[in-house]
Amino acid sequence: MIIKFTRIALSLVFILIVASQSIAAPAVTESINTFAINAAKILADSSNGSSFFFSPYSIITAFGMAYAGSAGNTAKEIERVMKFSPEFHKFLSEFTGELESGSAITSANRVWLREGLTLNDDYERILSELYRSPAAELDFKNDPENSRKTVNDWVSDKTNGRINNLLAKVLPDTQMILTNAVYFNANWSNEFDEARTQDRDFDSFGKKIKVPMMMQNGKFLFYYSIWDDTRVIKLPYKGRMSMLVMLPAQGKTGFEDLTPEKFAEWTQNLSRYDVDLWLPKFKTEDSYELKDLFAKLGVTSAFSNSADFSGITQDEKLKVDSVIHKTFIEVDEKKTEAAAATAITMIRATARPAKLPEAKFHADRPFIYFIIDGDTDAILFMGRQTFRQ
């Protein structure tokens, strides 16, 4: 009888572990991908046709730390827009652990506090255990410039020197800064031959611009939609990550009908083709203040004097003052290197086509690209690439 009971108990424990793992990844992927696509549409509208690049994963992680201390209407707004839930912190922690197991990507969090600010015990526990985010005190009031340098140096170190001067200034009234830094560096599974790279015309909204175009012929996962003349290709890196590149129809931006469901359609309908591939080399750096973006998405309470972050501390009534996001990406024949950092500062509140044996994917006009986790299809980085004279 004892032996049978032990076997049953072990089986139940195993089932519970598997169930937990199966819930975490889809929940985090839904949150990241929904935010990524909604935010990208806003960035596309405001970019005037220029390139842009951002990390929804970094932003989601930083905002997760803020959400952990939110309550009332502030928490409800964040939950609705970001698709968070009280279990999100645990899910994100598990997801991040799995993500970093391949070592192509690293993520680090840090909380910076005004000297003397006391965090609530539960909030400090969530930061420490689930976000691996130690708290450090800085003298914002008397030495804001040195505080700024300390935060910026930490971000630079965690992004291998790719993100510098994240914060242009720090206000003396700053109570807390929540920071996330993400660094990605991976070689292509199928590297491009540098000898084949040559200058080719890139059609940038009607203007022909010569750009260095990488070329190769190989077997890739590819999808073509006859309904909207969209081409999608998946370019794997060594490890579990991939770049998904979407080439919209001529004259389209690609954002007109882009939804999380459309993105899922692409990833689920990829098939192996012999592809004649052209992809430009490029390097992009961007910096954003995302307060207006969050307002357009529907998160307003967190930035107002009615913000409720009572779960963080009882010392002060807090509100979000700014959400700073800075990114870097460089794509060449061998690899992709990308980095992003997010800082949240808080102050006091006053039908399928027929398969073809061969396909062409010539990215010689503006395209949308995603660096995704190959196991879950979560969008870690996202951008649009074009070129200007």
Residue pairs with C-beta under 8 A, 6 or more apart in sequence:
20 94
21 94
23 91
24 90
24 91
24 94
24 95
25 91
25 94
25 95
25 98
25 375
25 376
25 378
26 376
27 85
27 87
27 88
27 91
28 88
28 91
28 92
28 95
28 376
28 378
29 373
29 376
29 377
29 378
30 83
30 260
31 60
31 82
31 83
31 84
31 88
32 56
32 57
32 60
32 378
32 379
32 380
33 56
33 260
33 263
33 377
33 378
33 379
34 83
34 260
35 56
35 59
35 60
35 81
35 82
35 83
35 297
36 56
36 370
36 379
36 382
37 258
37 259
37 260
37 263
37 379
38 297
39 54
39 56
39 59
39 293
39 297
40 54
40 255
40 258
40 368
40 382
40 384
41 255
41 258
42 293
42 296
42 297
43 52
43 54
43 288
43 293
44 52
44 253
44 255
44 384
47 384
49 205
49 366
49 386
50 386
50 388
51 282
51 284
51 286
51 383
51 384
51 385
51 386
51 387
52 284
52 286
52 383
52 384
53 284
53 286
53 327
53 329
53 338
53 381
53 382
53 383
53 384
54 286
54 288
54 325
54 327
54 340
54 381
54 382
54 383
55 182
55 325
55 327
55 338
55 340
55 342
55 380
55 381
55 382
56 379
56 380
56 381
56 382
57 107
57 182
57 340
57 378
57 379
57 380
57 381
58 107
58 180
58 181
58 182
58 325
58 340
58 341
58 342
59 180
59 290
59 323
59 325
59 342
60 82
60 92
61 92
61 96
61 107
61 109
61 131
61 180
61 182
61 342
62 109
62 178
62 179
62 180
62 323
62 342
62 343
62 344
63 78
63 82
63 323
63 344
64 84
64 88
64 89
64 92
64 131
65 109
65 111
65 127
65 131
65 133
65 178
65 180
65 344
66 78
66 178
66 302
66 309
66 320
66 344
66 346
67 75
67 78
67 79
67 82
67 84
67 88
68 89
68 123
68 126
68 127
68 131
68 311
69 120
69 123
69 309
69 310
69 311
69 312
69 313
70 78
70 302
70 308
70 309
70 311
71 308
71 309
71 310
71 311
72 308
72 310
73 301
73 306
73 308
74 301
74 302
74 307
74 308
74 309
75 308
77 298
77 299
77 300
77 301
77 302
78 84
78 299
78 302
79 85
80 298
81 294
81 297
81 298
81 299
82 299
89 126
89 130
89 131
90 130
92 130
92 131
93 129
93 130
93 131
93 132
95 376
95 378
96 107
98 375
99 105
99 107
99 373
99 380
100 106
100 107
102 239
102 240
102 241
103 239
104 184
104 185
104 186
104 237
104 238
104 239
104 240
104 241
105 182
105 183
105 184
105 186
105 241
105 380
106 158
106 182
106 183
107 180
107 181
107 182
107 183
108 132
108 158
108 180
108 181
109 127
109 131
109 132
109 133
109 178
109 179
109 180
109 181
110 133
110 134
110 136
110 154
110 179
111 127
111 133
111 134
111 135
111 136
111 176
111 177
111 178
111 179
112 135
112 136
112 137
112 138
112 147
112 150
112 151
112 176
112 177
112 179
113 119
113 135
113 136
113 137
113 138
113 175
113 176
114 137
114 138
114 140
114 141
114 174
114 175
114 176
115 137
115 138
115 139
115 140
115 141
116 137
116 315
117 137
117 175
117 176
117 313
117 315
117 316
118 313
118 314
118 315
119 127
119 135
119 312
119 313
120 311
120 312
120 313
120 314
122 311
123 311
123 312
123 313
124 135
127 133
127 134
127 135
128 134
138 146
138 147
138 150
138 151
139 146
139 147
140 147
140 170
140 171
140 172
140 173
140 174
140 175
141 172
141 173
142 172
144 169
144 170
144 171
144 172
144 174
145 170
147 170
147 174
148 167
148 169
148 170
151 166
151 167
151 170
151 177
151 179
151 343
152 164
152 165
152 166
152 167
154 179
154 181
155 163
155 164
155 166
155 179
155 181
155 341
155 343
156 162
156 163
156 164
158 181
158 183
158 341
159 181
159 182
159 183
159 328
159 339
159 340
159 341
160 183
160 185
160 339
162 183
162 328
162 337
162 339
163 181
163 326
163 327
163 328
163 339
163 340
163 341
166 179
166 324
166 326
166 341
166 343
167 177
167 324
167 343
167 345
170 177
170 345
171 321
171 345
171 347
173 347
173 348
174 321
174 345
174 346
174 347
175 316
175 318
175 346
175 347
175 348
176 312
176 318
176 345
176 346
177 343
177 344
177 345
177 346
178 343
178 344
178 346
179 341
179 342
179 343
179 344
180 341
180 342
181 339
181 340
181 341
182 339
182 340
182 341
182 380
183 338
183 339
184 241
184 336
184 337
184 338
184 339
184 371
184 380
184 381
185 335
185 336
185 337
185 338
186 237
186 238
186 239
186 241
186 335
186 336
187 237
187 238
187 334
187 335
188 235
188 236
188 237
188 238
188 333
188 334
188 335
188 336
189 235
189 236
189 237
189 238
190 216
190 218
190 220
190 235
190 236
191 333
191 334
192 214
192 215
192 216
192 279
192 333
192 334
193 215
193 216
193 333
194 333
196 214
196 215
196 216
197 212
197 213
197 214
197 215
197 281
197 333
198 212
198 213
198 215
199 210
199 211
199 212
199 213
200 210
200 211
200 213
200 278
200 280
200 364
201 208
201 209
201 210
201 364
202 208
202 209
202 210
202 211
202 213
202 280
202 364
202 365
202 386
202 387
203 364
203 365
204 365
204 366
204 386
204 387
204 388
205 366
205 386
207 389
209 387
209 388
209 389
211 280
211 281
211 282
211 387
212 280
212 281
213 278
213 279
213 280
213 281
213 364
214 278
214 279
214 280
214 281
214 332
214 333
215 277
215 278
216 277
217 274
217 275
217 276
217 277
218 274
218 275
218 277
219 272
219 273
219 274
219 275
220 233
220 234
220 235
220 272
220 273
220 275
220 277
220 361
221 233
221 234
221 270
221 271
221 272
221 273
222 231
222 232
222 233
222 234
222 270
222 271
222 272
222 273
222 275
222 359
222 361
223 231
223 232
223 233
223 266
223 269
223 270
223 271
224 230
224 231
224 232
224 353
224 356
224 359
225 231
225 232
225 353
226 353
227 351
228 248
228 249
228 252
228 257
229 248
229 249
229 250
229 252
230 246
230 247
230 248
230 249
230 254
230 266
231 246
231 247
231 359
231 361
232 244
232 245
232 246
232 247
232 266
232 270
233 244
233 245
233 247
233 275
233 277
233 361
234 242
234 243
234 244
234 267
234 270
235 242
235 243
235 244
235 245
235 279
236 242
236 374
237 243
237 335
237 336
240 373
240 374
240 375
241 371
241 372
241 373
241 374
241 380
242 371
242 372
242 374
243 336
243 369
243 370
243 371
243 372
244 266
244 267
244 369
244 370
244 372
245 279
245 361
245 363
245 367
245 368
245 369
245 370
246 254
246 266
246 367
246 368
246 369
246 370
247 254
247 361
247 362
247 363
247 365
247 367
248 254
248 366
248 367
248 368
250 365
253 366
253 384
254 366
254 367
254 368
254 384
255 368
258 368
263 370
263 377
263 379
264 377
267 372
267 377
269 352
271 355
273 355
273 356
273 357
273 358
273 359
274 357
274 358
274 359
275 358
275 359
275 360
275 361
276 358
276 359
276 360
276 361
276 362
277 361
277 362
278 361
278 362
278 363
278 364
279 331
279 361
279 363
280 331
280 363
280 364
280 385
280 387
281 331
281 332
281 333
282 329
282 330
282 331
282 385
282 387
283 329
283 330
283 331
284 327
284 328
284 329
284 330
284 383
284 385
285 326
285 327
285 328
285 329
286 326
286 327
287 324
287 325
287 326
287 327
288 324
288 325
288 326
289 322
289 323
289 324
290 323
290 324
290 325
291 303
291 320
291 322
291 323
294 300
294 302
294 303
294 323
295 303
301 307
301 308
302 309
302 319
302 320
303 319
303 320
303 321
304 319
304 349
305 319
305 349
305 350
306 349
307 317
307 318
307 319
307 320
307 349
309 317
309 318
309 319
309 346
310 317
312 318
312 346
316 348
317 348
317 349
318 346
318 347
318 348
318 349
319 346
319 347
319 348
319 349
320 344
320 345
320 346
321 345
321 346
321 347
322 343
322 344
322 345
323 342
323 343
323 344
324 342
324 343
324 344
324 345
325 340
325 341
325 342
325 343
326 340
326 341
327 338
327 339
327 340
327 341
327 381
328 337
328 338
328 339
328 340
329 336
329 337
329 338
329 339
329 381
329 383
330 336
330 337
330 338
336 371
338 371
338 381
340 381
363 385
366 384
366 385
366 386
367 384
367 385
368 382
368 383
368 384
369 382
369 383
369 384
369 385
370 379
370 381
370 382
371 379
371 380
371 381
371 382
372 378
372 379
372 380
373 380
